[in-house]
Amino acid sequence: MAHVTGYDYVVVGGGTAGSVVAARLSEDAAARVLLIEAGSAAVRAPMRTPQAWMSLLGSSADWNEVSVAQAATGASYPLSRGRGIGGSSSINGMAFLRGHRSSYDAWVQAGAPGWGYEDVLPFFRRSESTQGRDPSVRGVNGPMLVAPAFRPHPISVAGVEAAVEAGHARAVDPSGGLEVGAGLHDLNIVAGQRQSAADAYLRPVLRRPNLDVVTDAFVHRLRMVRDRCVGLCYSQGGEQVTVGCSREVVLTAGAIGSPHLLMLSGIGPAEHLRDVGVDVVVHLPGVGSHFQDHPQTSIVYSAAAPIPVSHNNHGEASVLLGSDLTSRPDLQALFVTLPYHSPALKGPAEGYSIAVSLMAPRSRGWVRLASRQPDVAPLVNPNYLQDHRDVEALVLGLQRAREIGEARALSAWRGSEVLPGPGFRDASALRRHVRESLTTYFHYAGTCRIGSDEMSVVDDRLRVHGVNALRVADASVMPSIVSANTNAAVLAIAERAADFLSTGSHPQ
Protein backbone atom coordinates (compact mmCIF):
# COMPACT_ATOMS: atom_id res chain seq x y z
CA MET A 1 0.00 0.00 0.00
CA ALA A 2 1.36 3.41 -1.00
CA HIS A 3 1.41 6.21 1.56
CA VAL A 4 1.33 9.86 0.49
CA THR A 5 1.84 12.83 2.81
CA GLY A 6 2.51 16.54 2.57
CA TYR A 7 -0.97 17.81 1.73
CA ASP A 8 -2.52 20.65 3.66
CA TYR A 9 -5.99 19.99 2.26
CA VAL A 10 -7.64 16.97 0.72
CA VAL A 11 -10.91 17.52 -1.16
CA VAL A 12 -13.09 14.48 -1.84
CA GLY A 13 -15.23 14.78 -4.95
CA GLY A 14 -14.33 16.70 -8.10
CA GLY A 15 -17.81 17.88 -8.98
CA THR A 16 -19.31 21.35 -8.66
CA ALA A 17 -18.30 22.01 -5.07
CA GLY A 18 -14.97 20.20 -5.28
CA SER A 19 -13.92 22.16 -8.36
CA VAL A 20 -14.57 25.41 -6.50
CA VAL A 21 -12.93 24.43 -3.22
CA ALA A 22 -9.79 22.95 -4.79
CA ALA A 23 -9.32 25.92 -7.13
CA ARG A 24 -9.81 28.51 -4.39
CA LEU A 25 -7.60 26.78 -1.80
CA SER A 26 -4.79 26.35 -4.31
CA GLU A 27 -4.73 30.11 -4.92
CA ASP A 28 -2.49 30.12 -1.83
CA ALA A 29 0.82 28.97 -3.29
CA ALA A 30 1.96 27.82 0.15
CA ALA A 31 -0.92 25.36 0.50
CA ARG A 32 -0.69 21.90 -1.06
CA VAL A 33 -4.08 20.67 -2.22
CA LEU A 34 -5.19 17.21 -3.37
CA LEU A 35 -8.51 16.70 -5.17
CA ILE A 36 -9.75 13.12 -5.51
CA GLU A 37 -12.53 12.17 -7.95
CA ALA A 38 -14.07 8.74 -8.50
CA GLY A 39 -14.87 9.37 -12.16
CA SER A 40 -12.92 10.30 -15.22
CA ALA A 41 -11.20 13.50 -16.31
CA ALA A 42 -12.40 12.94 -19.87
CA VAL A 43 -14.79 15.37 -21.51
CA ARG A 44 -17.34 13.49 -23.60
CA ALA A 45 -18.78 15.25 -26.65
CA PRO A 46 -22.34 15.43 -25.25
CA MET A 47 -20.98 17.30 -22.23
CA ARG A 48 -20.07 20.18 -24.51
CA THR A 49 -23.32 20.12 -26.49
CA PRO A 50 -26.20 21.70 -24.55
CA GLN A 51 -28.94 19.96 -26.57
CA ALA A 52 -27.46 16.52 -25.79
CA TRP A 53 -27.47 16.66 -22.00
CA MET A 54 -30.24 14.09 -21.55
CA SER A 55 -28.10 11.47 -23.30
CA LEU A 56 -25.63 11.71 -20.41
CA LEU A 57 -28.19 10.39 -17.91
CA GLY A 58 -27.51 6.71 -17.48
CA SER A 59 -24.11 6.95 -19.19
CA SER A 60 -20.67 6.27 -17.74
CA ALA A 61 -20.67 9.91 -16.57
CA ASP A 62 -23.53 9.04 -14.20
CA TRP A 63 -23.32 7.04 -10.97
CA ASN A 64 -26.41 5.17 -12.22
CA GLU A 65 -27.95 4.60 -8.82
CA VAL A 66 -31.62 3.77 -8.24
CA SER A 67 -33.84 4.56 -5.27
CA VAL A 68 -35.50 1.93 -3.15
CA ALA A 69 -39.14 1.30 -4.05
CA GLN A 70 -41.26 4.26 -2.99
CA ALA A 71 -44.21 3.65 -0.69
CA ALA A 72 -46.34 6.31 -2.39
CA THR A 73 -46.00 4.93 -5.91
CA GLY A 74 -44.56 1.40 -5.67
CA ALA A 75 -41.84 2.38 -8.16
CA SER A 76 -38.10 2.94 -7.97
CA TYR A 77 -36.51 5.96 -9.61
CA PRO A 78 -33.13 6.63 -11.24
CA LEU A 79 -30.96 8.91 -9.13
CA SER A 80 -28.67 10.45 -11.69
CA ARG A 81 -25.66 12.39 -10.45
CA GLY A 82 -22.45 13.25 -12.20
CA ARG A 83 -19.41 11.01 -11.96
CA GLY A 84 -16.26 12.66 -13.29
CA ILE A 85 -14.54 16.02 -13.16
CA GLY A 86 -17.27 18.63 -12.98
CA GLY A 87 -19.70 16.15 -11.43
CA SER A 88 -23.35 16.97 -11.95
CA SER A 89 -22.45 20.32 -13.52
CA SER A 90 -21.11 18.27 -16.44
CA ILE A 91 -24.36 16.37 -17.07
CA ASN A 92 -27.17 18.61 -15.77
CA GLY A 93 -29.62 20.80 -17.69
CA MET A 94 -27.55 23.99 -17.31
CA ALA A 95 -30.30 26.12 -15.73
CA PHE A 96 -28.61 28.65 -13.45
CA LEU A 97 -30.99 29.96 -10.79
CA ARG A 98 -30.35 30.82 -7.14
CA GLY A 99 -33.87 30.25 -5.90
CA HIS A 100 -35.92 32.84 -4.08
CA ARG A 101 -34.34 34.64 -1.12
CA SER A 102 -36.96 33.09 1.15
CA SER A 103 -35.22 29.72 0.66
CA TYR A 104 -32.10 31.02 2.40
CA ASP A 105 -33.92 32.96 5.08
CA ALA A 106 -35.64 29.65 5.89
CA TRP A 107 -32.19 28.21 6.63
CA VAL A 108 -31.73 30.74 9.42
CA GLN A 109 -35.15 29.89 10.81
CA ALA A 110 -34.16 26.21 10.73
CA GLY A 111 -31.11 26.83 12.93
CA ALA A 112 -28.36 27.93 10.51
CA PRO A 113 -27.39 31.43 11.70
CA GLY A 114 -25.44 33.48 9.20
CA TRP A 115 -26.85 31.62 6.19
CA GLY A 116 -29.64 33.97 5.11
CA TYR A 117 -29.83 35.41 1.62
CA GLU A 118 -27.84 38.54 2.48
CA ASP A 119 -25.15 36.38 4.09
CA VAL A 120 -24.79 34.14 1.05
CA LEU A 121 -25.14 36.93 -1.52
CA PRO A 122 -21.39 37.86 -1.62
CA PHE A 123 -20.56 34.26 -2.52
CA PHE A 124 -23.20 34.10 -5.23
CA ARG A 125 -21.68 37.25 -6.69
CA ARG A 126 -18.16 35.85 -6.36
CA SER A 127 -19.07 32.77 -8.38
CA GLU A 128 -20.60 34.39 -11.46
CA SER A 129 -20.14 36.92 -14.22
CA THR A 130 -23.23 38.55 -15.73
CA GLN A 131 -23.96 41.47 -18.02
CA GLY A 132 -26.85 43.89 -17.87
CA ARG A 133 -27.90 42.87 -14.36
CA ASP A 134 -27.94 44.83 -11.13
CA PRO A 135 -24.29 44.60 -9.95
CA SER A 136 -25.32 44.99 -6.31
CA VAL A 137 -27.11 41.65 -6.65
CA ARG A 138 -25.31 39.87 -9.47
CA GLY A 139 -21.63 39.15 -9.97
CA VAL A 140 -19.64 40.74 -12.77
CA ASN A 141 -16.22 39.03 -12.67
CA GLY A 142 -16.69 35.51 -11.33
CA PRO A 143 -15.65 32.30 -13.11
CA MET A 144 -19.14 31.18 -14.21
CA LEU A 145 -20.30 33.14 -17.27
CA VAL A 146 -24.08 33.04 -17.17
CA ALA A 147 -26.81 34.70 -19.22
CA PRO A 148 -30.27 34.05 -20.66
CA ALA A 149 -30.48 32.03 -23.86
CA PHE A 150 -28.67 33.75 -26.72
CA ARG A 151 -31.16 32.44 -29.30
CA PRO A 152 -34.23 31.59 -27.23
CA HIS A 153 -36.58 28.98 -28.58
CA PRO A 154 -39.91 30.40 -29.77
CA ILE A 155 -41.78 28.12 -27.36
CA SER A 156 -39.76 29.54 -24.46
CA VAL A 157 -40.63 33.08 -25.52
CA ALA A 158 -44.29 32.19 -26.04
CA GLY A 159 -44.35 30.39 -22.69
CA VAL A 160 -43.25 33.51 -20.82
CA GLU A 161 -45.94 35.54 -22.59
CA ALA A 162 -48.52 32.85 -21.78
CA ALA A 163 -47.59 32.99 -18.10
CA VAL A 164 -47.97 36.76 -18.05
CA GLU A 165 -51.29 36.41 -19.86
CA ALA A 166 -52.37 33.94 -17.15
CA GLY A 167 -51.70 36.54 -14.47
CA HIS A 168 -48.13 35.87 -13.39
CA ALA A 169 -45.58 38.64 -13.01
CA ARG A 170 -42.84 39.12 -15.57
CA ALA A 171 -39.49 38.58 -13.84
CA VAL A 172 -36.74 40.91 -15.03
CA ASP A 173 -33.99 38.74 -13.51
CA PRO A 174 -35.48 35.37 -12.56
CA SER A 175 -32.06 34.03 -11.58
CA GLY A 176 -31.29 36.74 -9.02
CA GLY A 177 -33.41 35.40 -6.16
CA LEU A 178 -35.53 38.50 -5.56
CA GLU A 179 -38.49 37.94 -7.89
CA VAL A 180 -41.33 35.55 -8.51
CA GLY A 181 -42.90 35.19 -11.93
CA ALA A 182 -41.92 34.21 -15.46
CA GLY A 183 -38.83 34.89 -17.49
CA LEU A 184 -35.87 33.59 -19.43
CA HIS A 185 -33.56 32.39 -16.66
CA ASP A 186 -29.78 32.28 -16.89
CA LEU A 187 -27.93 29.34 -18.42
CA ASN A 188 -24.31 28.30 -18.02
CA ILE A 189 -23.87 28.06 -21.79
CA VAL A 190 -20.98 30.03 -23.28
CA ALA A 191 -20.53 30.41 -27.04
CA GLY A 192 -22.91 27.54 -27.65
CA GLN A 193 -21.19 25.11 -25.25
CA ARG A 194 -21.77 24.01 -21.66
CA GLN A 195 -19.56 25.62 -19.06
CA SER A 196 -19.30 23.23 -16.13
CA ALA A 197 -17.89 24.17 -12.74
CA ALA A 198 -14.73 22.33 -13.74
CA ASP A 199 -14.48 24.37 -16.95
CA ALA A 200 -14.89 27.60 -15.00
CA TYR A 201 -12.80 26.89 -11.91
CA LEU A 202 -10.62 23.81 -12.15
CA ARG A 203 -9.33 23.24 -15.67
CA PRO A 204 -7.79 26.73 -15.95
CA VAL A 205 -5.58 26.07 -12.90
CA LEU A 206 -4.57 22.44 -13.36
CA ARG A 207 -0.94 23.43 -13.91
CA ARG A 208 -0.55 24.94 -10.48
CA PRO A 209 2.38 23.13 -8.86
CA ASN A 210 0.58 22.97 -5.50
CA LEU A 211 -2.58 21.32 -6.87
CA ASP A 212 -2.82 17.59 -7.58
CA VAL A 213 -5.92 16.02 -9.12
CA VAL A 214 -6.37 12.26 -8.95
CA THR A 215 -9.20 10.76 -11.01
CA ASP A 216 -10.69 7.25 -11.30
CA ALA A 217 -9.96 6.92 -7.59
CA PHE A 218 -12.49 5.48 -5.17
CA VAL A 219 -12.29 6.72 -1.58
CA HIS A 220 -12.90 3.89 0.91
CA ARG A 221 -12.87 5.67 4.23
CA LEU A 222 -11.56 8.61 6.20
CA ARG A 223 -8.61 8.05 8.53
CA MET A 224 -9.17 9.10 12.12
CA VAL A 225 -6.83 9.55 15.07
CA ARG A 226 -9.12 9.92 18.07
CA ASP A 227 -11.42 12.83 17.17
CA ARG A 228 -9.30 14.20 14.32
CA CYS A 229 -9.51 13.37 10.62
CA VAL A 230 -5.93 12.96 9.41
CA GLY A 231 -6.49 11.77 5.85
CA LEU A 232 -8.15 8.97 3.92
CA CYS A 233 -7.68 5.76 1.99
CA TYR A 234 -8.54 5.26 -1.67
CA SER A 235 -7.96 2.77 -4.45
CA GLN A 236 -6.96 3.44 -8.03
CA GLY A 237 -6.30 0.82 -10.67
CA GLY A 238 -6.02 -1.91 -8.08
CA GLU A 239 -3.55 -0.01 -5.92
CA GLN A 240 -4.42 1.02 -2.35
CA VAL A 241 -3.26 4.49 -1.35
CA THR A 242 -3.23 6.13 2.08
CA VAL A 243 -3.16 9.92 2.15
CA GLY A 244 -2.11 12.10 5.07
CA CYS A 245 -3.47 15.60 5.55
CA SER A 246 -2.07 18.22 7.92
CA ARG A 247 -4.93 20.74 7.93
CA GLU A 248 -8.40 19.63 6.79
CA VAL A 249 -10.29 17.14 4.71
CA VAL A 250 -13.28 18.61 2.86
CA LEU A 251 -16.10 16.37 1.63
CA THR A 252 -17.68 17.61 -1.59
CA ALA A 253 -19.19 14.34 -2.78
CA GLY A 254 -22.82 15.52 -2.75
CA ALA A 255 -25.93 14.68 -0.79
CA ILE A 256 -25.53 10.95 -1.49
CA GLY A 257 -21.76 10.59 -1.61
CA SER A 258 -20.81 12.65 1.45
CA PRO A 259 -23.06 10.86 3.98
CA HIS A 260 -22.08 7.54 2.40
CA LEU A 261 -18.39 8.19 3.06
CA LEU A 262 -19.04 9.50 6.58
CA MET A 263 -20.94 6.34 7.48
CA LEU A 264 -18.31 4.08 5.92
CA SER A 265 -15.83 5.87 8.19
CA GLY A 266 -17.86 5.25 11.36
CA ILE A 267 -19.43 8.70 11.56
CA GLY A 268 -23.20 8.47 11.64
CA PRO A 269 -26.15 6.86 13.43
CA ALA A 270 -24.56 4.34 15.78
CA GLU A 271 -27.27 1.68 15.68
CA HIS A 272 -27.30 1.61 11.88
CA LEU A 273 -23.50 1.47 11.68
CA ARG A 274 -23.39 -1.47 14.07
CA ASP A 275 -26.11 -3.25 12.09
CA VAL A 276 -23.92 -3.23 8.97
CA GLY A 277 -20.70 -4.02 10.82
CA VAL A 278 -19.02 -0.61 10.87
CA ASP A 279 -17.18 0.41 14.03
CA VAL A 280 -18.66 3.57 15.48
CA VAL A 281 -16.21 6.48 15.70
CA VAL A 282 -18.69 9.31 16.30
CA HIS A 283 -22.40 8.85 16.93
CA LEU A 284 -23.95 11.47 14.67
CA PRO A 285 -27.58 10.43 14.08
CA GLY A 286 -28.37 13.06 11.44
CA VAL A 287 -25.89 11.74 8.88
CA GLY A 288 -27.92 10.57 5.88
CA SER A 289 -31.23 11.85 7.25
CA HIS A 290 -33.40 14.71 5.89
CA PHE A 291 -32.89 13.71 2.24
CA GLN A 292 -34.79 16.13 0.00
CA ASP A 293 -35.39 16.40 -3.73
CA HIS A 294 -37.73 18.27 -6.05
CA PRO A 295 -40.47 15.85 -7.22
CA GLN A 296 -41.69 16.58 -10.71
CA THR A 297 -44.61 15.93 -13.03
CA SER A 298 -45.57 17.51 -16.35
CA ILE A 299 -48.22 18.55 -18.84
CA VAL A 300 -47.34 17.45 -22.36
CA TYR A 301 -48.80 18.90 -25.57
CA SER A 302 -48.64 17.66 -29.11
CA ALA A 303 -47.42 20.24 -31.61
CA ALA A 304 -49.65 22.16 -34.01
CA ALA A 305 -46.62 23.10 -36.11
CA PRO A 306 -43.12 21.66 -36.58
CA ILE A 307 -41.03 22.54 -33.55
CA PRO A 308 -37.71 24.22 -34.39
CA VAL A 309 -34.45 22.68 -33.25
CA SER A 310 -33.26 23.99 -29.88
CA HIS A 311 -29.98 25.87 -29.86
CA ASN A 312 -29.71 25.53 -26.10
CA ASN A 313 -30.77 23.12 -23.36
CA HIS A 314 -34.50 22.55 -24.08
CA GLY A 315 -35.38 24.47 -20.89
CA GLU A 316 -34.70 28.20 -21.22
CA ALA A 317 -37.69 29.73 -19.40
CA SER A 318 -39.51 29.12 -16.15
CA VAL A 319 -42.13 30.47 -13.78
CA LEU A 320 -41.63 30.63 -10.02
CA LEU A 321 -44.98 30.73 -8.24
CA GLY A 322 -46.76 29.76 -5.05
CA SER A 323 -49.27 27.01 -4.39
CA ASP A 324 -50.84 29.07 -1.57
CA LEU A 325 -50.12 26.13 0.76
CA THR A 326 -47.08 27.92 2.17
CA SER A 327 -45.96 31.50 2.62
CA ARG A 328 -43.12 31.31 0.09
CA PRO A 329 -42.96 30.43 -3.61
CA ASP A 330 -42.94 26.65 -3.77
CA LEU A 331 -43.57 25.67 -7.41
CA GLN A 332 -41.57 25.94 -10.60
CA ALA A 333 -43.08 25.55 -14.05
CA LEU A 334 -40.39 24.92 -16.66
CA PHE A 335 -41.05 25.21 -20.39
CA VAL A 336 -39.45 22.23 -22.13
CA THR A 337 -39.15 22.17 -25.91
CA LEU A 338 -39.58 18.38 -25.98
CA PRO A 339 -42.32 15.96 -24.88
CA TYR A 340 -40.78 15.51 -21.42
CA HIS A 341 -42.50 12.97 -19.16
CA SER A 342 -42.10 9.79 -17.15
CA PRO A 343 -40.90 6.87 -19.29
CA ALA A 344 -43.80 4.90 -17.78
CA LEU A 345 -46.22 7.02 -19.84
CA LYS A 346 -46.66 7.41 -23.60
CA GLY A 347 -46.46 10.90 -25.02
CA PRO A 348 -46.53 12.41 -28.50
CA ALA A 349 -43.71 11.89 -30.98
CA GLU A 350 -43.37 15.65 -31.34
CA GLY A 351 -44.45 18.19 -28.80
CA TYR A 352 -43.48 20.33 -25.84
CA SER A 353 -44.07 20.28 -22.08
CA ILE A 354 -44.55 22.32 -18.97
CA ALA A 355 -42.70 20.48 -16.22
CA VAL A 356 -44.07 21.20 -12.74
CA SER A 357 -41.75 20.76 -9.77
CA LEU A 358 -42.38 21.19 -6.07
CA MET A 359 -39.70 23.51 -4.72
CA ALA A 360 -40.48 23.13 -1.00
CA PRO A 361 -41.31 19.45 -0.46
CA ARG A 362 -42.30 18.38 3.04
CA SER A 363 -41.36 14.73 2.52
CA ARG A 364 -38.01 13.64 3.92
CA GLY A 365 -36.00 10.55 3.05
CA TRP A 366 -32.67 9.01 3.92
CA VAL A 367 -29.35 7.56 2.74
CA ARG A 368 -28.09 4.42 4.48
CA LEU A 369 -25.34 1.86 3.98
CA ALA A 370 -26.28 -1.28 2.13
CA SER A 371 -22.95 -2.81 3.14
CA ARG A 372 -19.74 -1.97 4.93
CA GLN A 373 -17.97 -2.55 1.61
CA PRO A 374 -17.22 0.85 0.04
CA ASP A 375 -17.89 -0.26 -3.53
CA VAL A 376 -21.50 -1.20 -2.74
CA ALA A 377 -23.91 1.62 -3.57
CA PRO A 378 -25.82 3.04 -0.63
CA LEU A 379 -29.55 2.62 -0.14
CA VAL A 380 -31.41 5.83 -0.95
CA ASN A 381 -35.03 6.42 -0.03
CA PRO A 382 -36.18 9.87 -1.21
CA ASN A 383 -39.63 9.18 0.27
CA TYR A 384 -41.27 11.01 -2.61
CA LEU A 385 -44.86 12.14 -1.89
CA GLN A 386 -44.79 10.61 1.60
CA ASP A 387 -46.40 13.81 2.90
CA HIS A 388 -49.84 14.19 1.29
CA ARG A 389 -49.33 17.97 1.15
CA ASP A 390 -46.70 17.41 -1.55
CA VAL A 391 -49.33 15.76 -3.73
CA GLU A 392 -51.78 18.60 -3.13
CA ALA A 393 -49.17 21.21 -4.03
CA LEU A 394 -48.30 19.41 -7.27
CA VAL A 395 -52.00 19.18 -8.17
CA LEU A 396 -52.26 22.94 -7.74
CA GLY A 397 -49.12 23.30 -9.83
CA LEU A 398 -50.62 21.25 -12.63
CA GLN A 399 -53.75 23.35 -12.57
CA ARG A 400 -51.76 26.58 -12.83
CA ALA A 401 -49.48 25.14 -15.51
CA ARG A 402 -52.55 24.12 -17.49
CA GLU A 403 -53.88 27.69 -17.30
CA ILE A 404 -50.58 28.86 -18.75
CA GLY A 405 -50.56 26.11 -21.37
CA GLU A 406 -54.05 27.07 -22.56
CA ALA A 407 -53.25 30.78 -22.89
CA ARG A 408 -53.51 32.47 -26.28
CA ALA A 409 -49.76 33.15 -26.51
CA LEU A 410 -49.09 29.41 -27.01
CA SER A 411 -51.95 28.78 -29.44
CA ALA A 412 -49.71 28.73 -32.53
CA TRP A 413 -47.80 25.76 -31.08
CA ARG A 414 -50.49 23.97 -29.12
CA GLY A 415 -51.98 20.85 -30.66
CA SER A 416 -53.75 18.98 -27.89
CA GLU A 417 -52.99 18.10 -24.29
CA VAL A 418 -51.73 14.51 -24.36
CA LEU A 419 -50.65 14.18 -20.71
CA PRO A 420 -52.41 14.08 -18.39
CA GLY A 421 -55.13 14.54 -21.01
CA PRO A 422 -58.69 15.88 -21.14
CA GLY A 423 -59.98 13.16 -18.81
CA PHE A 424 -57.84 14.46 -15.94
CA ARG A 425 -59.66 17.62 -14.89
CA ASP A 426 -60.70 17.24 -11.28
CA ALA A 427 -58.35 17.12 -8.28
CA SER A 428 -58.83 13.38 -7.75
CA ALA A 429 -57.75 12.56 -11.31
CA LEU A 430 -54.78 14.92 -11.06
CA ARG A 431 -53.67 13.26 -7.82
CA ARG A 432 -53.60 9.97 -9.71
CA HIS A 433 -51.62 11.60 -12.52
CA VAL A 434 -49.07 12.99 -10.05
CA ARG A 435 -48.35 9.49 -8.74
CA GLU A 436 -48.36 7.83 -12.18
CA SER A 437 -46.21 10.49 -13.83
CA LEU A 438 -43.72 11.21 -11.02
CA THR A 439 -40.14 11.92 -12.01
CA THR A 440 -37.27 13.55 -10.16
CA TYR A 441 -35.42 16.77 -10.84
CA PHE A 442 -32.18 15.18 -9.52
CA HIS A 443 -31.70 17.94 -6.91
CA TYR A 444 -30.60 16.04 -3.80
CA ALA A 445 -29.98 17.96 -0.59
CA GLY A 446 -30.06 17.99 3.19
CA THR A 447 -28.31 14.82 4.34
CA CYS A 448 -25.54 16.59 6.33
CA ARG A 449 -27.45 19.69 7.28
CA ILE A 450 -26.18 22.78 9.06
CA GLY A 451 -27.41 23.28 12.62
CA SER A 452 -26.76 22.85 16.31
CA ASP A 453 -29.49 20.38 17.25
CA GLU A 454 -29.02 16.63 17.70
CA MET A 455 -29.93 15.78 14.08
CA SER A 456 -27.64 18.34 12.44
CA VAL A 457 -24.29 17.24 11.04
CA VAL A 458 -22.19 20.38 10.52
CA ASP A 459 -21.97 23.72 12.32
CA ASP A 460 -22.44 27.11 10.71
CA ARG A 461 -18.84 26.99 9.42
CA LEU A 462 -19.46 23.54 7.89
CA ARG A 463 -17.33 21.65 10.43
CA VAL A 464 -18.57 18.15 11.21
CA HIS A 465 -19.85 17.92 14.79
CA GLY A 466 -17.57 15.88 17.03
CA VAL A 467 -14.76 15.61 14.46
CA ASN A 468 -11.78 17.91 14.14
CA ALA A 469 -10.29 18.85 10.73
CA LEU A 470 -13.28 17.67 8.69
CA ARG A 471 -15.87 19.72 6.80
CA VAL A 472 -18.68 19.13 4.33
CA ALA A 473 -19.29 21.67 1.56
CA ASP A 474 -21.98 20.59 -0.88
CA ALA A 475 -25.78 20.40 -1.22
CA SER A 476 -25.97 17.97 1.70
CA VAL A 477 -25.49 20.87 4.16
CA MET A 478 -28.69 22.66 3.09
CA PRO A 479 -31.18 22.67 5.97
CA SER A 480 -33.93 22.74 3.34
CA ILE A 481 -33.80 22.56 -0.42
CA VAL A 482 -33.80 25.85 -2.33
CA SER A 483 -36.60 26.91 -4.68
CA ALA A 484 -34.60 26.35 -7.87
CA ASN A 485 -32.16 24.08 -9.62
CA THR A 486 -29.44 23.61 -7.02
CA ASN A 487 -26.19 24.13 -8.93
CA ALA A 488 -25.87 27.88 -8.34
CA ALA A 489 -26.50 27.42 -4.63
CA VAL A 490 -23.82 24.72 -4.42
CA LEU A 491 -21.31 27.08 -6.02
CA ALA A 492 -22.06 29.67 -3.33
CA ILE A 493 -21.77 27.09 -0.52
CA ALA A 494 -18.41 25.97 -1.89
CA GLU A 495 -17.17 29.54 -2.29
CA ARG A 496 -18.07 30.20 1.33
CA ALA A 497 -16.41 26.99 2.50
CA ALA A 498 -13.19 28.02 0.75
CA ASP A 499 -13.45 31.40 2.43
CA PHE A 500 -13.84 29.78 5.86
CA LEU A 501 -10.76 27.65 5.22
CA SER A 502 -8.59 30.42 3.82
CA THR A 503 -9.35 32.91 6.60
CA GLY A 504 -7.63 30.88 9.25
CA SER A 505 -10.39 28.90 10.94
CA HIS A 506 -8.25 25.76 11.07
CA PRO A 507 -8.30 23.24 13.90
CA GLN A 508 -5.33 23.19 16.22
MOKARA-V704017 format. One record per helix or strand of 2 or more residues. SS is the DSSP state (H for helix, E for strand). FROM is the first residue (numbers start at 1). LEN is the number of residues. Records with the same first field share a line. If there is no record, write none. Layout:
# MOKARA-V704017
SS = FROM-LEN, FROM-LEN
This chain:
# MOKARA-V704017
E = 2-11, 33-4, 65-2, 78-2, 95-2, 128-2, 144-2, 181-4, 186-2, 189-2, 193-2, 211-4, 218-8, 228-9, 239-13, 267-2, 282-2, 289-4, 295-9, 317-5, 331-6, 351-8, 365-4, 379-3, 414-6, 439-2, 463-2, 470-3
H = 16-10, 45-4, 50-7, 87-4, 101-9, 117-11, 154-12, 197-9, 254-11, 270-6, 388-18, 408-3, 427-11, 475-3, 487-16
